[in-house]
Amino acid sequence: MDHTKKMLEITGSLIYPITVGESAFIHEGEGIRRTSTVLSMEKMSQSEIRFETRNTRYLLHMSSGMEASAV
């Protein structure tokens, strides 16, 4: 992953599985976040996923009831 990009740590649930080459859609408390194109993804645990887009590195903490198996 590129360490010069900004890093965002967010909590939410996936609307669709994260797919390299497509945008990620994440439901957060404030609404839905659509990211730029996903370049890479790594499942850290059942409740955490790291992924990188063109612009940002993310650490997603899955909301309760939504497991990373949806990835």
GUVEX-181495 format. One record per atom (N, C-alpha, C): x, y, z; residue in three letters; atom name; residue number from 0. Coordinates in nm, 3 decimals, padded with zeros to 5 digits. Example, Ala and Ser with C-alpha at 12.3 -4.5 7.8 and 13.67 -1.06 7.14 Angstrom:
// residues 2
<<01.319 -00.569 00.780> "ALA" "N" 0>;
<<01.230 -00.450 00.780> "ALA" "CA" 0>;
<<01.320 -00.330 00.780> "ALA" "C" 0>;
<<01.285 -00.225 00.708> "SER" "N" 1>;
<<01.367 -00.106 00.714> "SER" "CA" 1>;
<<01.290 00.003 00.787> "SER" "C" 1>;
This chain:
// residues 71
<<00.084 -00.119 00.000> "MET" "N" 0>;
<<00.000 00.000 00.000> "MET" "CA" 0>;
<<00.088 00.125 00.000> "MET" "C" 0>;
<<00.039 00.229 -00.061> "ASP" "N" 1>;
<<00.111 00.356 -00.071> "ASP" "CA" 1>;
<<00.098 00.432 00.060> "ASP" "C" 1>;
<<00.210 00.464 00.126> "HIS" "N" 2>;
<<00.206 00.529 00.257> "HIS" "CA" 2>;
<<00.207 00.682 00.247> "HIS" "C" 2>;
<<00.199 00.739 00.126> "THR" "N" 3>;
<<00.193 00.884 00.112> "THR" "CA" 3>;
<<00.048 00.932 00.101> "THR" "C" 3>;
<<-00.045 00.842 00.089> "LYS" "N" 4>;
<<-00.187 00.878 00.079> "LYS" "CA" 4>;
<<-00.243 00.905 00.218> "LYS" "C" 4>;
<<-00.355 00.977 00.223> "LYS" "N" 5>;
<<-00.419 00.998 00.352> "LYS" "CA" 5>;
<<-00.480 00.866 00.400> "LYS" "C" 5>;
<<-00.490 00.853 00.532> "MET" "N" 6>;
<<-00.543 00.732 00.595> "MET" "CA" 6>;
<<-00.673 00.767 00.664> "MET" "C" 6>;
<<-00.778 00.689 00.638> "LEU" "N" 7>;
<<-00.906 00.706 00.706> "LEU" "CA" 7>;
<<-00.942 00.578 00.778> "LEU" "C" 7>;
<<-00.979 00.591 00.904> "GLU" "N" 8>;
<<-01.028 00.480 00.983> "GLU" "CA" 8>;
<<-01.177 00.504 01.002> "GLU" "C" 8>;
<<-01.259 00.414 00.947> "ILE" "N" 9>;
<<-01.403 00.435 00.949> "ILE" "CA" 9>;
<<-01.474 00.311 01.004> "ILE" "C" 9>;
<<-01.597 00.332 01.049> "THR" "N" 10>;
<<-01.682 00.223 01.096> "THR" "CA" 10>;
<<-01.807 00.223 01.011> "THR" "C" 10>;
<<-01.842 00.107 00.959> "GLY" "N" 11>;
<<-01.960 00.098 00.876> "GLY" "CA" 11>;
<<-01.984 -00.045 00.830> "GLY" "C" 11>;
<<-02.075 -00.059 00.736> "SER" "N" 12>;
<<-02.105 -00.191 00.680> "SER" "CA" 12>;
<<-02.100 -00.182 00.529> "SER" "C" 12>;
<<-02.060 -00.291 00.467> "LEU" "N" 13>;
<<-02.051 -00.295 00.321> "LEU" "CA" 13>;
<<-02.189 -00.309 00.260> "LEU" "C" 13>;
<<-02.213 -00.230 00.157> "ILE" "N" 14>;
<<-02.337 -00.245 00.080> "ILE" "CA" 14>;
<<-02.317 -00.354 -00.024> "ILE" "C" 14>;
<<-02.198 -00.359 -00.083> "TYR" "N" 15>;
<<-02.157 -00.464 -00.177> "TYR" "CA" 15>;
<<-02.019 -00.511 -00.134> "TYR" "C" 15>;
<<-01.981 -00.633 -00.170> "PRO" "N" 16>;
<<-01.845 -00.676 -00.140> "PRO" "CA" 16>;
<<-01.743 -00.583 -00.207> "PRO" "C" 16>;
<<-01.630 -00.562 -00.140> "ILE" "N" 17>;
<<-01.524 -00.480 -00.198> "ILE" "CA" 17>;
<<-01.460 -00.558 -00.313> "ILE" "C" 17>;
<<-01.450 -00.492 -00.429> "THR" "N" 18>;
<<-01.394 -00.555 -00.548> "THR" "CA" 18>;
<<-01.285 -00.466 -00.605> "THR" "C" 18>;
<<-01.165 -00.523 -00.624> "VAL" "N" 19>;
<<-01.057 -00.447 -00.686> "VAL" "CA" 19>;
<<-01.101 -00.407 -00.826> "VAL" "C" 19>;
<<-01.078 -00.279 -00.861> "GLY" "N" 20>;
<<-01.116 -00.226 -00.991> "GLY" "CA" 20>;
<<-01.249 -00.153 -00.992> "GLY" "C" 20>;
<<-01.321 -00.157 -00.877> "GLU" "N" 21>;
<<-01.450 -00.088 -00.866> "GLU" "CA" 21>;
<<-01.451 -00.001 -00.740> "GLU" "C" 21>;
<<-01.549 00.088 -00.732> "SER" "N" 22>;
<<-01.566 00.169 -00.611> "SER" "CA" 22>;
<<-01.622 00.082 -00.499> "SER" "C" 22>;
<<-01.591 00.118 -00.375> "ALA" "N" 23>;
<<-01.650 00.052 -00.259> "ALA" "CA" 23>;
<<-01.766 00.139 -00.210> "ALA" "C" 23>;
<<-01.872 00.075 -00.164> "PHE" "N" 24>;
<<-01.987 00.144 -00.109> "PHE" "CA" 24>;
<<-02.004 00.100 00.035> "PHE" "C" 24>;
<<-01.993 00.197 00.126> "ILE" "N" 25>;
<<-01.995 00.168 00.270> "ILE" "CA" 25>;
<<-02.103 00.252 00.337> "ILE" "C" 25>;
<<-02.189 00.184 00.412> "HIS" "N" 26>;
<<-02.294 00.254 00.487> "HIS" "CA" 26>;
<<-02.237 00.294 00.622> "HIS" "C" 26>;
<<-02.233 00.425 00.646> "GLU" "N" 27>;
<<-02.186 00.479 00.774> "GLU" "CA" 27>;
<<-02.304 00.549 00.841> "GLU" "C" 27>;
<<-02.286 00.591 00.965> "GLY" "N" 28>;
<<-02.392 00.658 01.039> "GLY" "CA" 28>;
<<-02.444 00.783 00.968> "GLY" "C" 28>;
<<-02.357 00.853 00.895> "GLU" "N" 29>;
<<-02.395 00.978 00.828> "GLU" "CA" 29>;
<<-02.454 00.956 00.689> "GLU" "C" 29>;
<<-02.447 00.834 00.638> "GLY" "N" 30>;
<<-02.496 00.807 00.503> "GLY" "CA" 30>;
<<-02.410 00.703 00.434> "GLY" "C" 30>;
<<-02.406 00.710 00.302> "ILE" "N" 31>;
<<-02.330 00.613 00.223> "ILE" "CA" 31>;
<<-02.206 00.679 00.166> "ILE" "C" 31>;
<<-02.093 00.612 00.183> "ARG" "N" 32>;
<<-01.966 00.659 00.127> "ARG" "CA" 32>;
<<-01.937 00.578 00.001> "ARG" "C" 32>;
<<-01.910 00.647 -00.109> "ARG" "N" 33>;
<<-01.863 00.582 -00.231> "ARG" "CA" 33>;
<<-01.718 00.623 -00.249> "ARG" "C" 33>;
<<-01.629 00.525 -00.259> "THR" "N" 34>;
<<-01.487 00.556 -00.272> "THR" "CA" 34>;
<<-01.448 00.565 -00.419> "THR" "C" 34>;
<<-01.327 00.610 -00.443> "SER" "N" 35>;
<<-01.272 00.600 -00.578> "SER" "CA" 35>;
<<-01.236 00.453 -00.602> "SER" "C" 35>;
<<-01.180 00.420 -00.716> "THR" "N" 36>;
<<-01.152 00.282 -00.754> "THR" "CA" 36>;
<<-01.060 00.212 -00.654> "THR" "C" 36>;
<<-01.101 00.094 -00.610> "VAL" "N" 37>;
<<-01.021 00.014 -00.516> "VAL" "CA" 37>;
<<-00.903 -00.047 -00.591> "VAL" "C" 37>;
<<-00.782 -00.027 -00.536> "LEU" "N" 38>;
<<-00.660 -00.080 -00.596> "LEU" "CA" 38>;
<<-00.616 -00.210 -00.531> "LEU" "C" 38>;
<<-00.637 -00.223 -00.399> "SER" "N" 39>;
<<-00.599 -00.344 -00.327> "SER" "CA" 39>;
<<-00.684 -00.356 -00.201> "SER" "C" 39>;
<<-00.692 -00.480 -00.149> "MET" "N" 40>;
<<-00.772 -00.505 -00.031> "MET" "CA" 40>;
<<-00.711 -00.619 00.049> "MET" "C" 40>;
<<-00.719 -00.610 00.180> "GLU" "N" 41>;
<<-00.668 -00.714 00.268> "GLU" "CA" 41>;
<<-00.762 -00.729 00.387> "GLU" "C" 41>;
<<-00.813 -00.850 00.406> "LYS" "N" 42>;
<<-00.900 -00.878 00.521> "LYS" "CA" 42>;
<<-00.809 -00.900 00.642> "LYS" "C" 42>;
<<-00.822 -00.816 00.743> "MET" "N" 43>;
<<-00.737 -00.824 00.862> "MET" "CA" 43>;
<<-00.795 -00.922 00.964> "MET" "C" 43>;
<<-00.926 -00.923 00.978> "SER" "N" 44>;
<<-00.996 -01.010 01.072> "SER" "CA" 44>;
<<-01.143 -01.016 01.029> "SER" "C" 44>;
<<-01.225 -01.083 01.107> "GLN" "N" 45>;
<<-01.368 -01.090 01.075> "GLN" "CA" 45>;
<<-01.434 -00.952 01.083> "GLN" "C" 45>;
<<-01.371 -00.859 01.153> "SER" "N" 46>;
<<-01.434 -00.729 01.172> "SER" "CA" 46>;
<<-01.355 -00.611 01.115> "SER" "C" 46>;
<<-01.240 -00.637 01.050> "GLU" "N" 47>;
<<-01.158 -00.528 00.995> "GLU" "CA" 47>;
<<-01.108 -00.562 00.855> "GLU" "C" 47>;
<<-01.114 -00.462 00.768> "ILE" "N" 48>;
<<-01.063 -00.475 00.632> "ILE" "CA" 48>;
<<-00.980 -00.352 00.602> "ILE" "C" 48>;
<<-00.861 -00.373 00.547> "ARG" "N" 49>;
<<-00.780 -00.262 00.495> "ARG" "CA" 49>;
<<-00.794 -00.263 00.344> "ARG" "C" 49>;
<<-00.813 -00.144 00.287> "PHE" "N" 50>;
<<-00.813 -00.136 00.142> "PHE" "CA" 50>;
<<-00.762 00.000 00.099> "PHE" "C" 50>;
<<-00.714 00.004 -00.023> "GLU" "N" 51>;
<<-00.655 00.126 -00.078> "GLU" "CA" 51>;
<<-00.727 00.161 -00.207> "GLU" "C" 51>;
<<-00.758 00.290 -00.219> "THR" "N" 52>;
<<-00.817 00.341 -00.342> "THR" "CA" 52>;
<<-00.715 00.432 -00.410> "THR" "C" 52>;
<<-00.754 00.493 -00.519> "ARG" "N" 53>;
<<-00.664 00.586 -00.589> "ARG" "CA" 53>;
<<-00.618 00.699 -00.497> "ARG" "C" 53>;
<<-00.704 00.739 -00.405> "ASN" "N" 54>;
<<-00.678 00.858 -00.324> "ASN" "CA" 54>;
<<-00.646 00.833 -00.177> "ASN" "C" 54>;
<<-00.690 00.721 -00.122> "THR" "N" 55>;
<<-00.692 00.705 00.024> "THR" "CA" 55>;
<<-00.664 00.560 00.064> "THR" "C" 55>;
<<-00.604 00.544 00.182> "ARG" "N" 56>;
<<-00.593 00.412 00.247> "ARG" "CA" 56>;
<<-00.699 00.408 00.357> "ARG" "C" 56>;
<<-00.775 00.301 00.363> "TYR" "N" 57>;
<<-00.884 00.286 00.459> "TYR" "CA" 57>;
<<-00.860 00.170 00.553> "TYR" "C" 57>;
<<-00.904 00.186 00.677> "LEU" "N" 58>;
<<-00.921 00.076 00.770> "LEU" "CA" 58>;
<<-01.069 00.078 00.807> "LEU" "C" 58>;
<<-01.141 -00.024 00.762> "LEU" "N" 59>;
<<-01.285 -00.032 00.787> "LEU" "CA" 59>;
<<-01.310 -00.127 00.903> "LEU" "C" 59>;
<<-01.375 -00.073 01.006> "HIS" "N" 60>;
<<-01.421 -00.153 01.119> "HIS" "CA" 60>;
<<-01.568 -00.185 01.088> "HIS" "C" 60>;
<<-01.597 -00.311 01.072> "MET" "N" 61>;
<<-01.733 -00.352 01.036> "MET" "CA" 61>;
<<-01.828 -00.328 01.153> "MET" "C" 61>;
<<-01.944 -00.271 01.123> "SER" "N" 62>;
<<-02.048 -00.250 01.224> "SER" "CA" 62>;
<<-02.098 -00.385 01.272> "SER" "C" 62>;
<<-02.151 -00.389 01.393> "SER" "N" 63>;
<<-02.202 -00.514 01.447> "SER" "CA" 63>;
<<-02.307 -00.574 01.355> "SER" "C" 63>;
<<-02.301 -00.705 01.341> "GLY" "N" 64>;
<<-02.396 -00.775 01.255> "GLY" "CA" 64>;
<<-02.348 -00.790 01.111> "GLY" "C" 64>;
<<-02.242 -00.719 01.073> "MET" "N" 65>;
<<-02.191 -00.728 00.936> "MET" "CA" 65>;
<<-02.049 -00.779 00.942> "MET" "C" 65>;
<<-02.026 -00.900 00.894> "GLU" "N" 66>;
<<-01.894 -00.961 00.903> "GLU" "CA" 66>;
<<-01.817 -00.942 00.773> "GLU" "C" 66>;
<<-01.685 -00.950 00.782> "ALA" "N" 67>;
<<-01.598 -00.933 00.667> "ALA" "CA" 67>;
<<-01.609 -01.050 00.570> "ALA" "C" 67>;
<<-01.688 -01.153 00.602> "SER" "N" 68>;
<<-01.706 -01.263 00.509> "SER" "CA" 68>;
<<-01.783 -01.218 00.385> "SER" "C" 68>;
<<-01.842 -01.101 00.391> "ALA" "N" 69>;
<<-01.913 -01.045 00.275> "ALA" "CA" 69>;
<<-01.816 -00.992 00.171> "ALA" "C" 69>;
<<-01.687 -01.001 00.199> "VAL" "N" 70>;
<<-01.586 -00.950 00.107> "VAL" "CA" 70>;
<<-01.549 -01.054 00.006> "VAL" "C" 70>;
